[in-house]
């Protein structure tokens, strides 16, 4: 009997130990804030939709459970290669709850993947941080791809409403008996990257391609989300209503700043992060304490370098106290301005929730922030000209009336302010100043002058600032401007001109001297190790090589700036829509007239001939379309669609090559 009692006791003890061990094991896989330590891969995590996500070696995802959607989710691919990893372990960030996999390698690039499972929504957030460990700039092209257990029987892209063609994500219904739809989110609404997505009905995968330029010794990151929704409509609603600020709130600020395809959570002013309250105003002191309540400061009166400034409390959202030895204040306004100076008070009054009012000495305050107001914008949109200063200020200013003088490699330029997007005094790519035009042209040089004459927006008196104090002068917000694939010329020094070649070029070939009009050139590049030898591709696909007689190339930018670029600096020139010569233009016009012919066979033949001529016909077609009949307009649209698709496939019909390296045009007969 005693033996049985002992056996029963041992059995009960084993059950307790086993149960406790299982509970501990289960506790380890529930990653979240406050959790830390090392975990083994694969790593399992459940969500509220009944899915079990598996994070595998190499950082990709799998789903297990009842009819799982993802077979291999969020794989990183480059040159048809996947990721490599040296160990089977990861760590949990105790502050964010993210699973962090270090030392992932793809090709010659090393990266870290940070993974967060959101149990409430069922989505997985991934941040990939790429590090350039070399001494030179790196260009890294890669794809994020997810494979599914079912083929898609329907799907649609979700695009950024402000940036035509820029995908935010993709929703796909699958063949799993209509259970759930796949949702892939590739970009935020403020993405700095232009990405290309690939998906389609009948496929069992979806992907998005990225291209990063990472300076030497620097890092760059992208973020993407993966999950499912009850229906395509629910998935679309989720993507469109995604609050990017909340999504990125827990991400460390240094990491947020290098995420290239999301920008909604940049809650900072320069290197300073705003302090904001939810239900109460907040004041943070030098000792790290935070006091919450209601700030009682009716006005903020500042003595600034450009005179006294008075701001009502309802226009202020935050303040910083900066300076190690002699402090000064930066006051942040509701519209995004930052005014720096000396506040006229020695303390800030704060009414605590108990009703008591306490005075907090200004010298003890590091920063303060008001609770979010009802009239406060979700994000700052800087549609007014402004300047940012090295001392932290950001001031709205009026547009200058006279031209801006800028000294460049191409001479001193007098630039119309209306054609300028910005001037950067501290460029990321150049040791000198950088001028950016509204057409996308960028060139390095020096702002001419030691002082800048400005007038603050809403102020009567002009101000003078030393040019050395400026970091950036924005004339026009181009963040949401549509990107165009227009003509461009790049130089070996890194300057980029958006515009067309003008004038005549004289080429001495091995057998003859030729004259070529600049507008007829589709591509021009220098031949390596030959200072004056070039290869030219003409509008019809013909190529000509020889010595360029001219020492400079004349280019007119789309913003109206005329520049002469020395041939020795030119890298390459591209023109997607070169102009045919006048004789060919007349033949194209004749074919357009035939699109209105009575005989449908003649109309079909004219349409086929126009398609055969390739993209260069589009300039003439676009000019003539508004005056054509309804049927001719429909046919012109069909031609444009055919040529655009062919261009994407790099299969635009080209003319047959002829002996001697020059391609002949198809014969067009009236």
N, C-alpha and C positions, 0 to 999 in steps of 0.2 A: 504493500500500500504506500509505504514511504517512497519506494522507487518510482511508483506512478506519480506521486505528488511532486517529487523532484523533477521528473520528466515534464510534467505539466508546467511547472514553474519555469524550466529552461525554455520550453516552447513559447510560453507567454513572453519571456524576456527576448527571445529571438524575434518574435513578431513586433515587439515595441521597437527594438533596434532597427529592424528592417523598415518599419514605417517611418521612423525618425530619419533614417538615411535617405529614403525616397523623398521625404518632404524637403530635406536639405538639397538633394539633387534638383528637385523641381524649383526650389528657390533660386538656385544658381542660374537657371536659364531665363528667368524673368528680368531681362535687362531694363533698367530705368534709372532716373536720377537717384543718387545715393548708393547705387550698386557699383562695385569696383572689383578689380581682380582680373585674373587670366582665365579664359575659357577655351575649351577645345572645339575644333571645327570637325564636322558640321555642327551648327548651333541651331536649336529649334526655338521657335517663338509662335505662340498662338495669337489669334485676333478675334474680334467680336463677330466676324462673319463665318466662323466655323472653319477657317483655314489654319493650317500649320505651315508657317514659312520655315524653310531650311536655308541657312547661310552656309555655303560650302567653301571648301578650299579654293582659292582663286577669287573669292569675293562674289560669286554669282549666286542667284536665288533659285530655289525650287519650292513647289507647293506640294503638300501631301494632304490627304483627307478625301472627302467626298467630291469626286469629279474635279480635281485640281486643274487650274488653268495654266500655270507657268511650269514649263519643263526646265528651262534654263533662262532665268531672268537677269537683265542688267549686265550682260557680258560686255567686257571691253575688248574690242578687236582693232588691230592695226596691221595693215598689210597681210590680212588673212591669218594673223597670229593672235592667240589669246594670251591671258595673263599667266605668269609663273609666280610661284611662292615657295619660299625655302622652309617653311614650317607649317604645322597644322594647328596653330594657336592664334588667338586674338585677345584683345583686352577690352574692358568696359570702362568708358569715361565716366567717373563718378559724378561729374557735374551735369552732363547732358544725357546720360544713359545710352549713349551711342556705343555700338560695337566697332572697334577700331582695328583694322587689319593693316599692319605696316609692311614695308618692304615688298610690295607687289611690283612686278616687273613686266613690262610689255615692250618688246624690242629693246631699245637702248634707254627707255624712259622708266624711271622709278616713280611709284605713286603710293599714296595711302588712301584706303577706302574707309569712310565713316558711315555706318549704317544705323538708322533709327527706326524701330518698329512702333507704329502708332496703333495701339490696340483699339482705340475708339473708332477710327475710320477704316482700319484694315490696310492702310497704305504703308509702304516702306520708302523712307527718304534716304537717298544715297548722296554722299559728297565725295568726289574724287579729287585729291590734291596732288598735282603733278609738280615735281621738283626738277629744275634744270641745274644739275651739278657741274655743268661744263663752264668754260670761260667764254663762251660765245652764245649768241641768241639761237634758240632752237624753235623750229616750226614742227608742230606735232599734229598729225591728222589721225583721227580715230573714230570709231563707231561704237555707240551703245546699242546693243541688240538684245531683244527678248524673244525666245522661242516658246511656242504654246503647244499644249497637248491636243488642240483642236484647230482646224482650219477656220479662218474667218469667213462668215457668210454675209458680212456687211460691215461697214466702218466709215468713219469720216474724220478728217483732221480738224483740230480746233486751232484757229490762227489768231494771232495778235490783231485786234481791231485797228490798232494805230500803225502797224507795220505790215504792209501787204506782203503776203507770202511767207511771213515768219511763223513757223509752227510753235504753238504752245504745247500741244500734245495730240494724242490720237485715241479715239474710242472705237473699239471693235467688238461686234457681237460674234459669238462663236457657235460651233455646232454641238455644244454640250447641253442640248435640250433646252436652250434658252435660260439656263440657270443664272449666269452673271456675265457681264460684259467686261472686256479688258480695258483698263485705263492706263495709258502711258503719258507722263508729263515730262517734257524735255526742256522747257524754257519758262522763264517768268516774263512778265509784261515789260520789264525794263532790261531785257537781255542786251549785252554788248556784243553778242556773237550772232552771225548769220549762219543758221544751220539748215541742213537738208534732211528731210525725213523720207523713209521708204516703207511703204505698206500697201496693201491692196487686198481686195476680196479674193478668197481662195488660198491665200498664203497662211502659213502658220508661224509667221514672225513679223516683227515690226522693229525699225531701227531709226536712229538719228545720227547723222555725221557731224562732227565738230572739227574745228581747226583752231589751234591755239598757237600764239606766238609768245614764247616765254623768254624774257631777258636772262642774260647770264647770271647764275646764282640766285634766281628768283623762283617764286612759286605761282601757280595759277590753278584755279579749281572750277569744277562744274558741279551742278546739283541736278538730280533727276528723281522722279517718284514713280512708283509702280504699285498697282493694285487693281481693284475691280469695283464695279457698281452694279446695282440691281437691274439697270437698263441703260441703253445708250443715252437716253435723255437725262437720266440721273448722273451719268458720268460727265456729260457736257456741262450740266449745272455745277458739278463739283469743281471742274477745271475753271470755269468762268468766275465762280465765286470764291476762289482760293485767296485767302488773305495772306499775302506774302510776308507781311510784317510779323504776323503771329507764327507763320511757318518757320521763320528764321530767328525768332526772338531768342532762342536758347543757344544759338551758334555764337561762339566767341567772336568779338568784333574784328580781331586781326584776320580771322578766317573769312568772315562775311565780306571783307573788303576785297578779297582776291577771287570771290565767286563771280565768274564772268557772265553767266547766263541767267542770273537772278539779281535784282537790285532793290527789291521792295523794302528791305529791312535795314537800309543804311541810315540808322538813327544816330548820326554823328555829325559833328562840325569839325572838319579837319581830323586831328588826332584825339579829339575830345568827344566822349559819348554823352548824349543827352540823358538827363535824369528826368523821368516823368512819373507821375502818380496815377493810380487807377481811380480810387475813390477820393483820395486826399492829395493835397499839395505835399511836396517832400523837400526837406532841406537836409543835406549831408554835410557833416562836419569833418574837420581834419583828423579826428580820432576814429572815424569810420562809423559813427552813430548816424542814424537817420531819424529825423523828427517829422511826424505826419500831422497834418491839420489843414488850416486855411491861412495862406499868406495874406497879411494885411499891409500891403504897400501900394498906395493909390497911384503913384507915378515913379518912374525911374528917370532921374535927372543925371545926365552924364556930361563930364567935361572931356571932349574928344580932341584929336589933333586937328579937326576941321570945324571946331566950334562947339557950342553947347547943343545937346540933343535931349529932348524930353519925350518919354514914351509912356502912354497910359498903360495901366496894369493889364487891361483887356487885350493889349497888343503884344504882350510878353508871354512866352511859354517856358523860358528857361534862362539860367544865368550861370556863368563859370567865374570862379575867382582864380586867376592865374598869376604866376610870377613868384619866384622863390624868395626874393629879398624885398622887393617892393611890389605889392600885388596891384593888379588892375582887373577890371571886370569886362567880360564879354556877355552882352545881353542879346538873346535870341528872340526874334519877333515871330509872330504867327505866320507871316508870309515868307520866312526863311532868311531874312536879313540878320546879320550879326554886327552889332554896334559895340565898339571897344572904347573904353575910357575909364574915368574915375567916378564912382557913384558918390552922390552928395550926402550919403548917410553912413553912419557907423554901425548900424544894426538893422536886422530884418525882423519885423514883428510876425509871429506865428501864433494863431489861435488854435490850441489843442482841442481834441474832441471833447475834453471835459469842460471846455469853455474858458479855460485859463489862457491868457495871452503872455507869451514869453518873448523876450528880446534876445536874439541870437547874434552875437558880435560878427560883423562882416569879416573880420580877420580870421574867424574860426570856420567860416563856410568855405567848402570846396566847390559845391555846385548846388543849385536848387532847380526844381521843376514844378510846373503847375499840372494839375489833373487835365486830361484832354477835354477841350471845349467843344460844344455842339457845332460852332461855326468854323472849326479848324479843319483844313483840308487833309485828306488821307495822306498825301505826299506833296512835297514842294515841286512845283513845275515852274522853272525859271524862264518865263517868256519875255522878261524885260532884260535890257542890257545890265550887266553888273560887273564889279571888280572884286576879286578876292586878294587880300593882302597877306604878307608873310606873318603879320602879327595876329592873324585869325579873323579879321573882319571880312564881311561880305556885304557890299553896298550896292543897291540899285542906283543906276546912273542914267542920264539921258544919252541918246545917241549923238555922237559928235557930228558937227555940221560940215567940217572940212575933211579933206583926204588925210589918210594915215600914211606916214612916211616909213618905209621898211627897207633896210639895206640887205640885199641878198647877193648870192653868187652871180646873179644875172643883172646886176645893177641896182640902183636905188629906185624903188617903186613907189608911186603915189597911188594908194589904193582907196577906192570909194568905200566908205564905211558900210554902205548897204550890201556890199558883196563880201563882207568879212563875217565869218562865224565866230572866230576867237583868236586871241593872241596869248600864247603861253610863255611866260618868262622862265619856267622851270619844266622843260619838256622831258617826258619819259624816254624819248628816243634820241635826243640831241642835247649837246652841251650848251647850245645857244638858244635863242628864242625861236618859237615855231608859230607861223601864220597859217591859219586854216580858213579857207574860203567857203562860201555857202554851197559851192558846187562839189566840194570834197577835195579840192586842191590843198596840198600841204607843202610848205617849204620852210627851210631853216634860214635864219638871218638874225638881224638885230633891229629892235625898235629904235628909230632915230629920235634922240632927244633924252635929256636927263630928267625932265618933268612931264607929267601928264595933266592936262587941263580937263577937269571933269565938272559936272553939275549933278549933285545928288537928286534922285527922283523925288519930286515934291518940295525941294528946297529952292530958294530964290537965288542965293549967292553961289557963284562958282567956287571950286576948291582946286588947289594944286597939290599933287602928290609926287614925291620922288619916284621915278620909274623903277628904281631898285627895290621899292617896297612892294611892288605888285607881284603876284603869282600868276594871275589869269585875268584877262579882260574878255568877257563874253559879250558879243554884239548881238548874236541871234542863236536861239536854242534850236539845234539841229538834231536833237536826240531822236525825235519821232519822224524826221524827214524820210520819205521813201528813198530806198537805195535804187540807183539806176546803173545799168550796164552800158555806160557811154564810153566814148573814146578816152584814152588815157595814155600818158607818157610817164615812165618811171626812170629815175636817174640812179647812177651808181652810188650817189651820196645819200640816197633815201628820200629825195623830194618826189612828190607825186602830183602830176598835173592832169586835171580832168578837162580835156579839150581836144581840138582837132589841129592837125598840121595844116599850114596854109602855104600858098606860094608854089613855085616850081622847084623840083629837085632835079639835079643833073647827075646822071650815073654813067660812069665810064666802065663798060663791060669789056670782056676780052675780045669782042668783035665789033662793038659800035658804041656810040654815045647816045644816051636816051634822055628825054625830058619826061618827067612824071609829075602830074599835079598832086599836091598833098592830099586833097580830098578823095583821091582814088586809091589811096594806100590802106590796106587792111591790117598789115603788120610790118613793122620795121625793127630790125635789131642789128647790133654791131657784131661782126665776125670776130671771135676771140683772137687776141694777139695781133690784130690788124687795126691800127688806130683810125683809119679812114675807110675801111671796107665794110660794106653793109649787105644785108640780104633783105629784099623787099617782096612782100606778097601783095598782089594787086587785088582789086575788087572782084575779079573773075576767078581767082585762085592761081593765076600765073605768078611765078616767082622769078625775080631778077637779082643777080648778085654782081657787085662791082664796087668801084671806088666812088664815094660821094664827093663831089667837087666842093659843095658848100661846107664851111667850117661850123655853121650853126644851123639848127632847126628852128623854124618859126612856128610857134603854137599859140592859138588863141583859146583861152579857157572859156568854159560856159558862162562864167561870171563876167567875162569881158576883158580880162587881163591879157595883154599881149606880151609874150616872153620869147627871147631867143636863147635856146639851150645849146651850149657848146656840144659838138658831136662827141668829144672825149668824155663828157659826163653822161651822155644818153645810154640807158640800158636797153629799153625796148618800148615800142609804141604799139598800141592795139586800137583798132577802130571796128566795132562790130557791124556798122552799117556804112561802109565806104561808098562814095558816090560813083556811079558809072560815068563814062565820058558822055558828052552831049549827044553824040550820034546814037549811042545805046539808050540813052534816056528817051529819045524820040521813039525808038522801037518799042520800049516798054510802054510808053503812052499809047502807041498804036495798038498793042496787045490789050491794054485796058479798054480801049474803045470796042474791041471785038468781044469783050465780055457782055456787051449790050446787043450783039448781033441777033438777027431773027432766027438763024439756024442754030439749034442747040449743039450740033456737032462742032460748029465753029467756036461757040462759047466754051465748050469743054476743051477744045484744042488750045485755045488761048490761055485758059487756066493752067493746063498742064505745062505749057511753055514758060509761063511766069514762075511756076514752082521750080522748074528745071534751072532757072537762072539763079536761084538761091536768095539768101538774105538781102543782098544789095538792092533788090527790087522794092523792098519795103518802104524806103524813103519816098520813092515816087508814088507808090500805092497809097501811103498815108496822106500824101498831099492831094491826090485825086479823089479819094474815097468820098468826101462830103458832097461832091457834085455828081455822083453816079446814081444810077437807078437802084431800086431796092434789090433786084437780083444781082447786079454787079457788086453792090456792097456786101451781099451775102457771100459771093464768090471770093471777094478780096479778104473777107474774114476767114474763109476756109483756107486760102493761100497762106495767110499769116499763121494760122494754127498748124498747118503742115510744116511750114518752115521753122517755126519755133520748136516743134517736137523733134524735127530732124536735127536742129542745132544742138538740142540737149543730148541727143544720141550720137552726136558728132558724125552724122551721116547725111549732111546736106549734099544734094547732088552736085558734083563738080564737073567742069568741062573736061573732055578727053585730052590727055597730054599729047603734045605734038613734039616732033624732033627739035632738039636745040634747047630744051628746058623751058619753053614758053608754051602755055596752054591756050588753045584756041577756043573762042566762044561758039556755042551752038548757032547754026545758021537759022535766022528768023526770016521767014518769008511772009509778006503781006498777001 
